[in-house]
């Protein structure tokens, strides 16, 4: 497989000969206001520009949208992606939302979804702590991840926007992934803390799956993500798992 870190949670994944665009946020730097109620909300999003030409991102076989927050499914993605592309989403509400933008081939992720011989298994997550969900659960909403399987590839688990919790533990235990992509920029809501993984969560994933290669994503691209790549790399070295962690820069591709 080849995994290209595009920006934020946006990834271009080549797996078993098929190319997926994951969680496309395709706007120019500064196109959107900072997210109200989050840290550094005075900064506009995305906080950095795209390093990959837009036409390379729209020429894919399918799209996976783990949830429809605007930093995972933005207005430019809605406008620029071909309307006939297969778009995989987590549930009927997101499917209706995507169809409302004119997309004609919207598919639900399930426990045994399939695309061109690749098995796609939906996983669950929680976009913040129990306290955060109790306070602003209608805003944080439901989120998903996905496990990719094919006889010719390593098993890949994309966790999505979640903390390390029972959802992730269950997915790791059930699927025994060889590669795990983590959204771990430590996005912060004022007064409610992290709503995606922080560096301690990444360490917890490593301890739960010590033989897996971890790939850090969703970093340094939206106003409320406070964990830097350099800080995560330093932490992994200090904790002794740097050899199991890849922290790609925007535009960088890793092959596994």
VOGU-3710 file (C-alpha; in Angstrom, 3 decimals, decimal comma):
1> xxxxxxxxxx> 0,000/0,000/0,000  0,941/3,629/-0,424  -0,411/6,274/1,946  0,007/9,915/1,002  -0,616/12,476/3,722  -2,362/15,319/1,909  -3,378/17,738/4,685  -5,286/17,430/7,951  -7,180/14,098/7,816  -7,128/14,026/4,023
11> xxxxxxxxxx> -5,234/11,022/2,687  -4,698/9,403/-0,674  -4,490/5,646/-0,216  -3,451/3,187/-2,906  -4,459/-0,273/-1,736  -4,649/-3,489/-3,795  -4,382/-1,466/-6,974  -7,229/0,939/-6,160  -6,915/4,547/-5,047  -9,071/6,044/-2,301
21> xxxxxxxxxx> -9,372/9,679/-1,260  -10,162/9,850/2,436  -11,846/12,749/4,254  -11,268/15,425/1,615  -10,722/18,985/2,833  -9,595/20,675/-0,372  -10,014/24,429/0,151  -7,243/26,973/-0,113  -5,443/28,073/3,037  -7,584/30,365/5,188
31> xxxxxxxxxx> -10,847/29,757/3,308  -12,937/29,144/6,440  -13,163/30,839/9,861  -11,741/29,115/12,909  -14,095/26,765/14,715  -16,112/28,566/17,375  -15,520/27,335/20,929  -12,168/25,746/20,133  -8,662/26,872/20,999  -6,978/29,308/18,608
41> xxxxxxxxxx> -10,346/30,063/17,017  -8,952/33,337/15,678  -6,912/31,328/13,142  -8,596/30,591/9,809  -8,816/27,104/8,343  -7,095/25,341/6,755  -4,035/26,823/8,453  -1,750/25,554/5,663  -2,097/25,205/1,910  -2,382/22,095/-0,213
51> xxxxxxxxxx> 0,935/20,636/-1,371  -0,675/18,364/-3,975  -2,450/19,595/-7,130  -6,216/19,368/-6,900  -6,480/17,358/-10,125  -4,374/14,601/-8,558  -6,842/14,344/-5,692  -9,973/14,100/-7,803  -8,583/11,328/-10,053  -9,324/8,433/-7,682
61> xxxxxxxxxx> -11,414/5,272/-7,706  -13,509/6,002/-4,604  -13,882/8,381/-1,664  -14,343/7,536/2,009  -15,904/10,146/4,304  -15,633/8,998/7,920  -17,976/11,812/9,002  -19,164/15,049/7,484  -17,541/17,715/9,654  -16,211/20,429/7,321
71> xxxxxxxxxx> -12,561/19,561/7,941  -13,312/16,096/6,509  -15,855/16,945/3,789  -15,667/20,557/2,713  -17,326/22,797/0,144  -14,491/22,453/-2,367  -14,643/18,669/-2,181  -18,379/18,837/-2,812  -17,834/21,078/-5,820  -14,739/19,531/-7,397
81> xxxxxxxxxx> -15,074/15,759/-6,979  -16,761/13,980/-9,909  -20,401/13,417/-9,049  -20,281/9,783/-10,229  -17,449/8,748/-7,884  -18,373/6,068/-5,337  -18,561/7,799/-1,935  -18,579/5,608/1,182  -20,184/7,072/4,318  -20,996/5,865/7,815
91> xxxxxxxxxx> -24,813/6,034/7,927  -28,004/7,129/6,186  -27,895/10,713/7,472  -24,448/11,305/5,978  -25,524/9,534/2,788  -28,460/11,933/2,426  -26,165/14,897/3,020  -23,688/13,744/0,373  -26,451/13,000/-2,135  -27,815/16,511/-1,594
101> xxxxxxxxxx> -24,602/17,815/-3,195  -25,350/15,872/-6,366  -23,379/12,662/-5,840  -25,081/9,691/-7,443  -23,153/6,670/-6,105  -23,247/6,950/-2,313  -22,654/3,721/-0,409  -22,899/2,773/3,258  -19,954/1,331/5,123  -20,968/-1,834/6,939
111> xxxxxxxxxx> -19,246/-4,731/8,673  -18,697/-6,397/5,300  -18,627/-3,687/2,636  -16,662/-4,439/-0,525  -15,039/-2,424/-3,285  -13,271/-4,063/-6,228  -12,232/-7,076/-4,153  -11,218/-5,009/-1,114  -13,124/-5,630/2,121  -14,084/-2,441/3,955
121> xxxxxxxxxx> -15,251/-2,900/7,538  -16,798/0,013/9,395  -15,530/0,638/12,925  -16,895/2,926/15,632  -15,303/5,720/17,622  -16,094/8,570/19,998  -15,220/12,154/19,038  -14,266/13,311/22,543  -14,584/12,336/26,184  -17,836/11,292/27,831
131> xxxxxxxxxx> -18,056/14,813/29,291  -17,582/16,384/25,866  -20,237/14,144/24,331  -22,640/14,995/27,171  -22,037/18,726/26,672  -21,867/19,085/22,866  -22,626/15,656/21,483  -24,985/17,073/18,884  -22,054/19,055/17,456  -19,401/16,356/17,765
141> xxxxxxxxxx> -21,781/13,810/16,281  -21,175/10,228/15,257  -17,871/9,189/13,720  -16,486/6,080/12,094  -13,299/4,374/11,040  -12,640/1,641/8,509  -10,545/-1,499/8,205  -9,160/-2,380/4,766  -8,423/-6,015/3,892  -7,162/-7,748/0,764
151> xxxxxxxxxx> -5,194/-11,012/0,336  -2,288/-9,148/-1,270  -2,050/-6,376/1,340  -1,427/-5,834/5,024  -4,524/-5,131/7,095  -5,011/-1,385/7,551  -7,118/0,266/10,253  -8,035/3,934/9,864  -9,349/4,957/13,272  -10,950/8,297/12,331
161> xxxxxxxxxx> -11,759/11,153/14,708  -11,748/9,366/18,054  -9,907/9,269/21,318  -8,277/6,040/22,482  -11,188/4,254/24,138  -13,158/1,015/24,146  -14,151/1,506/20,490  -10,509/1,527/19,423  -9,560/-1,289/21,780  -12,300/-3,439/20,268
171> xxxxxxxxxx> -11,204/-2,689/16,705  -7,573/-3,506/17,459  -8,562/-6,745/19,179  -10,988/-7,833/16,480  -8,964/-6,987/13,390  -5,279/-7,266/14,419  -4,187/-4,571/11,959  -0,643/-4,406/10,642  -0,944/-0,666/9,977  -2,971/1,894/11,960
181> xxxxxxxxxx> -3,659/5,477/10,856  -4,405/7,785/13,788  -5,925/11,258/13,760  -3,735/12,578/16,541  -3,309/16,346/16,318  -4,927/16,742/19,784  -7,749/19,033/18,638  -9,054/20,925/21,667  -12,457/22,319/22,593  -12,300/25,041/25,245
191> xxxxxxxxxx> -13,237/23,594/28,635  -13,769/20,073/27,293  -10,287/18,986/26,244  -9,207/16,716/23,435  -11,662/15,514/20,805  -9,142/13,485/18,792  -6,081/11,573/19,971  -3,193/13,219/21,776  0,301/11,829/22,192  -0,665/9,698/25,204
201> xxxxxxxxxx> -3,450/8,126/23,147  -0,917/7,270/20,425  1,240/5,562/23,058  -1,819/3,649/24,280  -2,481/2,395/20,746  1,142/1,286/20,465  0,902/-0,608/23,745  -2,316/-2,287/22,598  -0,842/-3,188/19,194  2,943/-3,208/19,678
211> xxxxxxxxxx> 3,716/-4,870/16,345  1,642/-2,478/14,239  3,080/0,422/12,267  1,348/3,613/13,373  0,883/6,569/11,023  0,072/10,012/12,403  -2,462/12,169/10,538  -4,792/15,155/11,195  -1,911/17,369/12,363  -0,918/21,025/11,945
221> xxxxxxxxxx> -3,713/22,030/9,569  -6,743/23,269/11,563  -6,920/25,933/14,241  -7,669/23,695/17,230  -5,021/21,000/16,693  -2,280/21,724/19,233  0,071/18,716/18,949  2,920/19,309/16,508  4,682/16,669/14,481  7,992/17,495/16,149
231> xxxxxxxxxx> 6,499/17,108/19,622  4,979/13,740/18,725  8,247/12,492/17,211  10,165/13,559/20,320  7,615/11,905/22,602  7,792/8,645/20,621  11,572/8,631/20,941  11,382/9,260/24,681  8,810/6,487/25,119  10,719/3,999/22,970
241> xxxxxxxxxx> 8,306/3,493/20,075  9,733/5,803/17,409  10,567/2,781/15,241  6,853/1,879/15,088  5,616/5,414/14,330  5,612/7,304/11,031  4,762/11,023/11,097  4,570/12,083/7,437  4,661/15,705/6,389  1,959/17,074/4,097
251> xxxxxx> 2,493/15,711/0,608  4,722/12,848/1,802  3,989/9,255/0,739  4,864/6,167/2,757  4,912/2,669/1,275  4,245/-0,393/3,425
//
